[in-house]
Amino acid sequence: MAVGRALRASVWGLLLLASMSAGADQFQGRDPDERDLKDAAVSRLVHSLDPAVPVAVGKVVVRQASLLQARQLLAGYGLRAGLDAGWNMTAPEWQQAEQALTARANVLIESEIGVPDWFYTVMERETAKVLDAEEADYIATHFTTPIGREQRILLQMRLVAEVLMANYSFTNRIDHTVPGLDNDLRGLSTAYWDMEPFRQRANMTGPESMKFAGNAAGLKFTRMLAINGIEGLATYINNVTAQAVDTVDDADPLIGEYARRYLQRTTASQAAGAHVDEN
């Protein structure tokens, strides 16, 4: 019993030192309690993760949904108003209307997806459910080692990046044929290839690797990433997608002005053509 208490005191001492080194002012002049130490360890672990692919996925998904909604509204308006076949994505007035319809959605994408705070919030929430302070500290420390870094990249690549991309690709919420996504798709491709998915990674069967793979904390964290982590990230992205689509719907009254400009231009062009034919 005495040995166990001494060991536990030693572990908490290390956790205290780690949390203090992460930021001396985070406890606002008071001594940290057990919850503080857990929060600090979880935060340190989660902030070792790379948000690049989830952020890139979110940008593509939200942008695609807002663009498709805008185009559906524009096409529907054209049908109801009896506009000719020239009212399509090649018409300058359609393009201007599309930009107006998606303007607020684009702001939402940058503020709610492009800034990765949401990723860390989801990961901290889900990690705190499954790990205690000692477990989070062990994984955070392991991820600072060369082998740990490689394992972290593999976990994020196989359990987060590829699963998240597959989830949206299989349901066509990431569709590479949708015009207007080029920049976001390039960003997603860059984020994924930066993880060097096909590079040979050494020492994955070494003692430190096997210890993490068989450790209860490692198993719990891995399971969390594969299930609750993915679900949490997807839920957040889906919620922002719904908000973005709503902003497009709210801008629907703007379409009429651009349709009138289209009619003025095409009517004037037709009249000029008729005048030339008469001469």
Secondary structure in CASP SS format (residue, H / E / C, confidence):
PFRMAT SS
TARGET T0000
AUTHOR 0000-0000-0000
METHOD secondary structure of the structure
MODEL  1
M C 1.00
A H 1.00
V H 1.00
G H 1.00
R H 1.00
A H 1.00
L H 1.00
R H 1.00
A H 1.00
S H 1.00
V H 1.00
W H 1.00
G H 1.00
L H 1.00
L H 1.00
L H 1.00
L H 1.00
A H 1.00
S H 1.00
M H 1.00
S H 1.00
A H 1.00
G C 1.00
A C 1.00
D C 1.00
Q C 1.00
F C 1.00
Q C 1.00
G C 1.00
R C 1.00
D C 1.00
P C 1.00
D C 1.00
E H 1.00
R H 1.00
D H 1.00
L H 1.00
K H 1.00
D H 1.00
A H 1.00
A H 1.00
V H 1.00
S H 1.00
R H 1.00
L H 1.00
V H 1.00
H C 1.00
S C 1.00
L C 1.00
D C 1.00
P C 1.00
A H 1.00
V H 1.00
P H 1.00
V H 1.00
A H 1.00
V H 1.00
G H 1.00
K H 1.00
V H 1.00
V H 1.00
V H 1.00
R H 1.00
Q H 1.00
A H 1.00
S H 1.00
L H 1.00
L H 1.00
Q H 1.00
A H 1.00
R H 1.00
Q H 1.00
L H 1.00
L H 1.00
A H 1.00
G H 1.00
Y H 1.00
G H 1.00
L H 1.00
R H 1.00
A H 1.00
G C 1.00
L C 1.00
D C 1.00
A C 1.00
G C 1.00
W C 1.00
N C 1.00
M C 1.00
T C 1.00
A C 1.00
P H 1.00
E H 1.00
W H 1.00
Q H 1.00
Q H 1.00
A H 1.00
E H 1.00
Q H 1.00
A H 1.00
L H 1.00
T H 1.00
A H 1.00
R H 1.00
A H 1.00
N H 1.00
V H 1.00
L H 1.00
I H 1.00
E H 1.00
S H 1.00
E H 1.00
I H 1.00
G H 1.00
V C 1.00
P C 1.00
D H 1.00
W H 1.00
F H 1.00
Y H 1.00
T H 1.00
V H 1.00
M H 1.00
E H 1.00
R H 1.00
E H 1.00
T H 1.00
A H 1.00
K H 1.00
V H 1.00
L C 1.00
D C 1.00
A H 1.00
E H 1.00
E H 1.00
A H 1.00
D H 1.00
Y H 1.00
I H 1.00
A H 1.00
T H 1.00
H H 1.00
F C 1.00
T C 1.00
T C 1.00
P H 1.00
I H 1.00
G H 1.00
R H 1.00
E H 1.00
Q H 1.00
R H 1.00
I H 1.00
L H 1.00
L H 1.00
Q H 1.00
M H 1.00
R H 1.00
L H 1.00
V H 1.00
A H 1.00
E H 1.00
V H 1.00
L H 1.00
M H 1.00
A H 1.00
N H 1.00
Y H 1.00
S H 1.00
F H 1.00
T C 1.00
N C 1.00
R C 1.00
I C 1.00
D C 1.00
H C 1.00
T C 1.00
V C 1.00
P C 1.00
G C 1.00
L C 1.00
D H 1.00
N H 1.00
D H 1.00
L H 1.00
R H 1.00
G H 1.00
L H 1.00
S H 1.00
T H 1.00
A H 1.00
Y H 1.00
W H 1.00
D C 1.00
M C 1.00
E C 1.00
P C 1.00
F C 1.00
R C 1.00
Q C 1.00
R C 1.00
A C 1.00
N C 1.00
M C 1.00
T C 1.00
G C 1.00
P H 1.00
E H 1.00
S H 1.00
M H 1.00
K H 1.00
F H 1.00
A H 1.00
G H 1.00
N C 1.00
A H 1.00
A H 1.00
G H 1.00
L H 1.00
K H 1.00
F H 1.00
T H 1.00
R H 1.00
M H 1.00
L H 1.00
A H 1.00
I H 1.00
N H 1.00
G H 1.00
I H 1.00
E H 1.00
G H 1.00
L H 1.00
A H 1.00
T H 1.00
Y H 1.00
I H 1.00
N H 1.00
N H 1.00
V H 1.00
T H 1.00
A H 1.00
Q H 1.00
A H 1.00
V H 1.00
D H 1.00
T H 1.00
V H 1.00
D H 1.00
D H 1.00
A C 1.00
D H 1.00
P H 1.00
L H 1.00
I H 1.00
G H 1.00
E H 1.00
Y H 1.00
A H 1.00
R H 1.00
R H 1.00
Y H 1.00
L H 1.00
Q H 1.00
R H 1.00
T H 1.00
T H 1.00
A H 1.00
S H 1.00
Q H 1.00
A H 1.00
A H 1.00
G H 1.00
A H 1.00
H H 1.00
V H 1.00
D H 1.00
E H 1.00
N C 1.00
END
